[in-house]
Amino acid sequence: MPDIENENEADMSGAPAGTLAPEREVEKIGSRKLKPATMMMGHGYDPALSEGSLKPPIFLTSTFVFPDAASGKRHFEGVTGKRPGGADGLVYSRFNGPNQEILEDRLAIWEEAEDALAFSSGMSAIATLFLSMVRPGDTVVHSGPLYAATETLIAKVLGRFGVHWLDFPAGATADEIEAVMTKASSGRVALIYLESPANPTNALVDVEAVAAVRDKVFANAAEKPPIAIDNTFLGPLWHQPLKHGADMVVYSLTKYAGGHSDLVAGGLLGSKAQMDVVRSMRNTIGTITDPNTAWMLLRSLETLELRMTRAGQNAEKVCAYLHDHPKVERVGYLGFLEGAAGQERQADIYRRHCTGGGSTFSLYLKGGEPEAFRFLDALRIAKLAVSLGGTETLASHPAGMTHLSVPDARKQALGITDNLVRISIGVEDADDLIADFEAALDAI
Ligand SMILES: Cc1ncc(COP(=O)(O)O)c(C=O)c1O
């Protein structure tokens, strides 16, 4: 975290000169580049600058003292974009703070992004990204379906300001993607926006194909639209889209990254130049996360790999059990794509892009709403709640809850049927979870 090393912070540490020399960042041991799981314990934070405190204090302040007037002016030149590269010191807490900067440095590490930004929610990250990219008359090209609030933002909110959209289905082939992008390219395309796997269908997007088509369709254009992708469901452990041609990655950090169902936050990863553009919008509208939430996320990131690995292993065991149960019609779990009839294209995308099936899946029970409700009401360990990616297992009924207001025809097209239960597996004991599901299936 560069800012904590400025003279302003050093003065605030109160450390007697010479006794607490700032430590150098450890990113390598010899020629070995340290892994994200190791970097999460200390990267971006120097205890020597905070009284030797092992963990970063929570910086509850709305503003930061400048060492002198010239520094204040220099910082504002960065904040206002008069000088590229953003502020080189801390200014005001709507722009940034120490906890948020450490969080951003650590978030970037997971996907080897150049830079990252933290937001007050996944939706404020998405909204700030769009607001910094679109102008009236532009088109947004996106995969479908998207998280419902993202669809509302694009179609209803941005639509009011003269922004158009064109979409292609999540599993589309390169030819299908090209047809949509070519149609959109008659005007200015502000952004290509993807979500993979899509919420709630779990359909994967071929990011490599989208990037190749974008490069082909816009080969002679003055500007190539950037590709942003919502990686909330599989990232950062099982899917790293920057390596497959995406330019920016969006997160609802509320889910796996936060991981304990006790905070709401968002993140955006990408190049420094792209993050500078979005940071400037965030500075204007104030969609940054607060210091306390940033601190909680630092704690969460220390166990991210452990939690996601365990949840993934649990989901594998639970899905294997559910797959063969006589009361189960089908399990929509990414780990089952390989070899599944009619899923060749999805399996191919999975093989090229993903390193694991995640822990959120769709369970189609035999029957309809009464059977689904009896199953949900009988669960004892799994909690009946929306959201996902927490340490605890959650189960919900999309048709009657998150997607209640979606028109019936669209629900049918997306496979949001009355017998569908969405499950997010946590880090409990897998056999306990299986016992819970077995008893609930018996109760149907
Ligand atoms: C895929 C996806 N993107 C974005 C969001 C929005 O995130 P938040 O609730 O943190 O605003 C969600 C929330 O469920 C989501 O599932």
PDBQT file of the ligand as one rigid body, heavy atoms in Angstrom, charges set to zero:
ROOT
HETATM    1  C1  LIG A 501     -23.767 -12.677  -9.581  1.00  0.00    +0.000 C 
HETATM    2  C2  LIG A 501     -24.075 -11.516  -8.685  1.00  0.00    +0.000 A 
HETATM    3  N1  LIG A 501     -23.612 -10.300  -9.006  1.00  0.00    +0.000 NA
HETATM    4  C3  LIG A 501     -23.871  -9.221  -8.242  1.00  0.00    +0.000 A 
HETATM    5  C4  LIG A 501     -24.633  -9.312  -7.102  1.00  0.00    +0.000 A 
HETATM    6  C5  LIG A 501     -24.919  -8.076  -6.290  1.00  0.00    +0.000 C 
HETATM    7  O1  LIG A 501     -24.102  -8.048  -5.173  1.00  0.00    +0.000 OA
HETATM    8  P1  LIG A 501     -24.467  -7.253  -3.830  1.00  0.00    +0.000 P 
HETATM    9  O2  LIG A 501     -25.666  -7.918  -3.231  1.00  0.00    +0.000 OA
HETATM   10  O3  LIG A 501     -23.209  -7.369  -3.011  1.00  0.00    +0.000 OA
HETATM   11  O4  LIG A 501     -24.774  -5.839  -4.228  1.00  0.00    +0.000 OA
HETATM   12  C6  LIG A 501     -25.128 -10.564  -6.715  1.00  0.00    +0.000 A 
HETATM   13  C7  LIG A 501     -25.944 -10.701  -5.494  1.00  0.00    +0.000 C 
HETATM   14  O5  LIG A 501     -26.532 -11.731  -5.221  1.00  0.00    +0.000 OA
HETATM   15  C8  LIG A 501     -24.849 -11.701  -7.538  1.00  0.00    +0.000 A 
HETATM   16  O6  LIG A 501     -25.321 -12.918  -7.231  1.00  0.00    +0.000 OA
ENDROOT
TORSDOF 0
